[in-house]
């Protein structure tokens, strides 16, 4: 039975949600990209029947993206979604031909992650205020993120009961509903414990939004709220490299690589990365720091006066 574009898209979205366990954000993003492709094809007079889709149609859309989207990263995101969809359709035998090999991605310049410099990280953690309940929450969140390397969505989804009373190990749920163990440093455990002991609300959320009406039972801190508090701390404490909650994750990765002598497998497990290749940027940063350290060491040896 011939398959039209909308049915093919709906089938793929169902698979993403129910079997691949992709996040709602990913599903929405992929759905949006397929909708834009359908709009382009319809505007070009295409019937939107999948058996009539050709490589030429896809190449025309790629040229359209190149004209209308200046960012190579944006074009790559759109084309990755389309290529994944086409590959899945062929694997499920829902289309006669695999057209995914007709999708070429723009070459992206590798952007290295930007962690907090060690001196700025030490200054930030040492100077986090913790007098009021709001300050205790912010201090707990920052320490938690830097200790565990969690994505902000993973941290904000936790309940207060997820924090262990004994020990420093807790379980978080990451992308694809995959669970992994993360660990709190003693400093992070103390900051989170101080925050929880000071709370009098009944919300189950670990990190609470105190800007909402107190009558609300569910006052979980949002990602937007977390970004706001990070920007405030950045200004107040002069932690200029702390531009977003995700910087904490970059900082965890580079710091762990340094203290473990480059144990990439360990960092992969802590961060919940599926592919080791995604850690290449962190290893480059650590290597650059090592090279700089040895350069200074060499200067020290050259400048050291000879002993008599």
N, C-alpha and C positions, 0 to 999 in steps of 0.2 A: 504493500500500500504506500503510495507517495506520501512523503513527509514534508510539511511546510515549515518555514523558518520558525514561526512561533512555537509550534509543537516541539521542534528540535531543541529550542532554547528552554522550554519548560521541562523537558525530560532531563536535560543537563543540570538545571537548577535543583531539581528534586534529588538527583544523584549527589550533587555537591553537599546538600543539606543533610540528607538521610544516611548516605553511605560513606562519603568522604569526610563528614563531620567538619566541614569548613565553617569558619566563623560567619555570623550574620553580616559583618562588614565586607568580607570577601565575596559572599554570595551577592550582596547588593552591588558591589563594584563590577563583578563579572556580568551581572544582569544588565547593568547600565551600558557596558561596552557592547554587548550583543544588540541592545536596543538601538544604539547609535549606528551600528553596522546595518541593521535592518532599515533604518531610516535612509541611509545613504543609498542602499540598493533599490529601495522603492522609488526614491527620487530619480534614479537612473533608468527607471522603467523595468526593473527586474520583477519577475513573477513571484519571487520569494518561495519558490518550490526548490527544495534542497537538491533534487536530481539535476536542476538546471544551473546550480552554482558552479562557476568555473574559476580556474586560476586567474584568468584575466580580470574577473570581478574583484578578487582579493587584491591583486596588484593595483587596480584603480583605487581601491580604498586606502591602500598604503600611501599612494601618491597624494590622496586627499588629506590624510593625516599629516604628511610632511609639509603640506601647504598651510594647514590650519593650526597645527600645534608645533610651536617652536621648541618645546622641551623634548629632547630625546627620551627622557625618563617617562614622560607622560605617554608618548607614542609606544614605548616598549610595554608599559602596563596594559595598554589597550590591545596590543597585538598578542601578548602572552595569553590574555583571556580568550581571544578568538582562536589562537592556535590550540590551546588546551581543549576547547570545545570541539573543534574539528577532529582532533585526535581521538577524543572520547567517542564521538559519533561513529568514526570508522571502526574503532575497537568493538563497539556494540553492534556493528553491522547495520546501523540505521541509515547509512548513506552508501552509495555504490563505490565511491573513491575516497581515499584519504587525502584531503587537500591541505593538511597541516604543514606539509613540507613546502608549500608555496608561500608561507609566512616567514619573512626575514625580519629580524629585529635590528633596530639601529644600534650601532656600537656606542656603548656608554663609557664615559670617562670614570674610572674607579675613584670614588670619593672615600677617603679614609675617615673612619669614625673619629669624633673629637671628644675624648674623655677629659675629665677634670685633671689639670696638672697636679702632681703629688702635693706640692706646697699649698695650692688652693684647696684641695680636698681636705688636708689636715686643718686648715684654717676654718673651713666651713663647718666641719664636724665639731670642732672645739668651741665655736662661737654660736651655735644654734641656741636661741633662747628657749627656756622651758619653765616659765613662771605660770602663765595662764594655761587653761585647758587647750585652747587653740594652738598655742605655741608647743605644748606637749605633743599634740597630734602631728604638727608639721615636723617636729624633731623625730618622732617615731617613724613617720613615712619616709623621710630622707634616709635615715639610718637603715630602714628595712630595704629600700630599693638598692642602696649601695652594698649592703651585706649580701643580698640574695641574687641580684642581677635580674629580678623579675621585670617583665613588661608592666607598665602601669595598669593595664586592664587586668592582669593576673593578680596584682596586689589589691586592687579595689574590689575584686570579686570575693575576697576572703571574708569570712566571718570571724568574730572575736574568739569563737570556740576552736578555730583552726590553729591558734597559737598554743603550743604545748606548755603545760604547766611545768613539766620536767624535761630537760634537754633542750636542744636548739634546732631540732629537725622538724620541718613541717612540709606538707604536700600542697602543691599548687597545680592548677589545671591550665595548660597552655593551649597553643594552637592545635586544632584537630581534636580537642577534648583529651589530649594526652597529658597524663599526670607525671610529675617528677618531684623528687625531693630537693629542697633547698635548705640552707642552714643560716641561722642568725649568729652573727658574732656576739660576743658578750656585751659589747656596747649597744648593739641593736636590740638584743634581748632586754637589756635594762631600760632603754628608751621606750620600747613598746610596752613593757610591764608598767612603767611609770605612768604612761598615758592611760592604759586600761584601768589601773587602780584609781585614777582620778575621775573616771567617768561615773555619772549617775543616771544616764539615759538607759533605755531598754532596747535600743536598736541592736540587732544582731551583727550589723556591719562592723568590720574591724576599724575602718577609717570612715568617720562620720562627717557629714557636711553640716556645719554649725550655722550656716547662713540661712537655712530653711526654717520654716515655722516649727516651733518645738512640739506642736501637736502631732506632727507627722511621725508615724512609727518607723517608716523606712526612710532613713536620711543618709543613705550611702553617698560618700564623696564621689563626684564624677571626675572623668578625665579632664574636663575643662576646669573644674575646681582645683585639681592637682597642678595643672599648668599655671594657674593663677598664683597659687601659693609659691611655686618654684620661682616665678618671675619676681615676686615680692622679696623672697629670701635673697635672690640674686642682687637686687638693688640694695637691700638693707645691709647685707654682709659683704658686698663687693665681690661676690663669687661670679665673675663675669662669664666664665666658661659654662656655668650651670644654666643653660638656655632652655632646657626642657627636662621633664622626668626621664626621658630616654637617655640623656647624658649619663645618668647614674648607671644604666645598664652597660654603656660603653666603658665607664670607669671600672666597674666590676670585672669586666672581661680582661682589660689590659692589666689591671692590678693582679688578678689571679695568674695570668700568664707570667708576670714578672716574679711573683713569689714562689711559683711552682717550677721555675726553670723552663717554662714553655710547654707545660702539659696541656696540649690542645684538646685531647680527649676529655680531660676533666672539665675544662671550660665549656666544651660542647654539651656535656651532661648538665652542668649547672644552668646554662642559658636555655637549654631546650632546643638547640639548633639541630635540624635534621641533617644538614650537610656540613662537613668540615670546611668546604670552600668558603662558606660565609664568614669564617674566622680569619681569613687571610689578611684583612685590613688591620685586625688587632695585632697579629704577629709582626706586621710591617712596622707598626708604631713601637712595639717593644724592641724590635731589632734596631730601630733608629735611636732609641734611648740608650741601648747598650753601646752602639757605635759612638755616640756622643760621650758616654761615660769613659770609654777607653781613649777617646781623643784627649779628654781632660787629664786622664791618668798618665798618658804619654807626655803631656806638657809638664805635669808635676815631676815626672822622673827627669826630664831634660833640665828643668829649672832648679832641681835640688842640688845644693852645693855639695861638692865632693868632701867626704869625710877625711880628716887628716889623722 
